[in-house]
C-alpha cells in the first residue's frame, strides 16, 4: 500500500518540476530568441512598441488630393495588372498601362500606408475621403507624384497632372472639377470603435 502512494507522490513531484521548467525556463528562452533581431542594442519588442506609440502627424489645414480623375475613360486598350503587385513595380516596368504616363495605376500603394484608411480605389484610381488628416504618407509613396496636399477649403482644381500636355485619349485630360472629398460617414463609427479597441495602454 505504501509503494503506490510513494510512486504517486513521485509522479506528482516530477510533473510539477516539468511544468515549472516549461513555464519558467523553456518558454521564456524561446520567446527571447524569437525577439532577437539584427540590431542587438534595441530589442524587437521596444522597436515594435515605439512604432505603435508614434503619433501620426496631423495637418488640419490640408488634405491629400489625387491629380487624376476616377471618372476617366480611355479610347485605347489598357493593361490589366496583377492586383498583388505595386504601383512602384508596375511603373518601373511598363509605366501606367494606359496611353497617359500621368494616369493613376490604381494598385493602392497609397491605400496601404494611409493610417486613417481614407483612400479607396475606384476605376483604377485612388480616391481620398473626408477621413484624411493631411499626414502626407500617401504623397511619399506615389511613384508618379499624383498626390499632393492642398488647403482643405479649396473649391476647384485641375484633376490632372499631365503638365507636359502629352497626347492622350483620357476623357478627363486637364479637366477642372469642383473639390469634393468622398464621404465615408458609415465607416466613421466603426473606425472609431476599432481605434478604441486596439489602443495600447
N, C-alpha and C positions, 0 to 999 in steps of 0.2 A: 504493500500500500504506500509505503514511504517513497519507493523508487519512482512511481508515476508522478507523485507530487513534485519531487526534485526535478524530473525531466520537464514538467510543465513550467516550473519556475525558470529553468534554464532557457527554455524556448521563449518565454516572455522577455527575459533579460536580453537575449540575442536580438529579438525583434525590436525592442526599444533602442538598443545600440545601433541597429541598422537604420532605423527611422531618423535617429539623431544625426548619424553620419550623412544620410541623404540630404536633410534639410539644412544642416549647419556647415557642411564641408563640400559635398559634391555639387549641389545646385548653385550655391554662391560662386564657386570657382568656374563653373560652366558659364554662368551669366557674365562674370567679369571677362572671360575670354571672348565672348561674343561682342563685348563693348570695345575691344582693342581695335584701334584704327591706325593709319599710317603716322599720325601725329600723336606720340605718346604723352606729350605735355598737356594736351587738353582732352579730357575724357569725352567719349561719344555722347554720353548722357548729358554732359554740360553743353556741348555744341547743339544738340537737339533742343535742349531747354531754352537756350539763348535764341535760337531761330524762331521758336514758337512764341517767345515772350517779346520779340522785337515788334514794336508798334509800327503799324502801317502809316506812312506819311500821307496826310490828307491835305488837299488844297481846295478849300470850299469855294473859291472863286473860279476854278477851272473845271472843265470836263473834257474827257477824251472824245475825239471825233474822227471817224474814218472817212478819208477823202476818196471814197469810191461808193457809188450808189448801189444799194441792194436791189434796185428795180431795173438794173441794166440788162440789156439783151444784146446778143451778137449775131450778125448775119452769117458769120463763118462758124465752122465746127470748133468746139472747144475740147481740150483734152480732159479726160476723166482721170483723176488721181486716186491712188490708194489712200483711204481715209486714215490709215495708220501712219502715214508719212507726215512730214512737217513742211511748213511754208518755206523755211530756210533751205531745206534739202531740195525741194522741188524747184525753187527759184535758181539755185546754183546749177541745176542740171538742164531744165527745159524752159525756164522762165515762168511766165504766168499761166501758160496753157491757152491763152487767147491771142488775138492779134493786137492787143494793147499791153505793152510791157509795164503799164502802171496799174493794171487791174488787180484787185484783191484775189489772192489764191484761194482763200477760204478754208484752210485746213485747221485753223484755230490755234496757232501758236500764242496769239494774244489771249484767247479764251482760257488757255491752260494756266497762264500766270496771273490772271485777274483775281485778286483776293476777295472781291465783292461779288464774283460771279455775275458781273454786269454785262458780259458780252455773249451774244448768241450768233449763230451763223445762219444767214438767210440768203438763198440764191448764191451760194459760194462766196458770200461777202460777210465780213464781220459787222455786226450792228451793236451799238452801245446803248444801254438802257439808262434810266434815270437813277440807277443804283450807283453809278460811277461817282467816286470821291476824288478824282483827279490825282491819283497816286503816280501815274505815268509809267507803270510797269509794262503796259501794253505797247507804249511808244518805243521802248528799247528793243523789243523782240521782233517787231515787224521788219522783215528783210527789205521791204520796198519803201519803208518810211511813209506809209499811208496814214498813220495815226498821228494826230497832233493834239496838244492841249489848247483849247480855246476858251475864252470867257464864257461862263455859263449863261450869260444874258444875251449871247449872240443870236440874232434873229434870222440872218440869211448868210449862206456861204456857198461857194462853188464846190460841189461834191465831186471833185475830180482832181487828181494830182498830175495829170498829163500836161506838165508845164512846157514840154517841147513841141506841143501841138502835132505829135506824130499822127499819121493817118490811121484811123481805127473805125471799125464798124459798130462800136459801142453806142447804144441808143441814148445814153446819158452823158456823152462826151462833152466836157466843160459846161455842164448844165448847173444852173444855180437853183438851190432849193431852200425852202424855209426850214429852219432848225427845229427839230422835234425829237427829243430823246425818247426812245421807245419805253413805255411804262411797263413795269413788271410788278404791279401792285399785289397781285395774287401771290407772288413769290415772297414778298417782303416779310410777312408774318412767319413763314416757315424758315426764312433765312435768319430772322431774329431769334427764333426758338433754337435753331441749330447752334448759333453762336453762344447762347446761354449754356446749352448742354455741354458744349465742347470747351468752354472756358476753363483754363487752368487756374487753380487757386494758388 
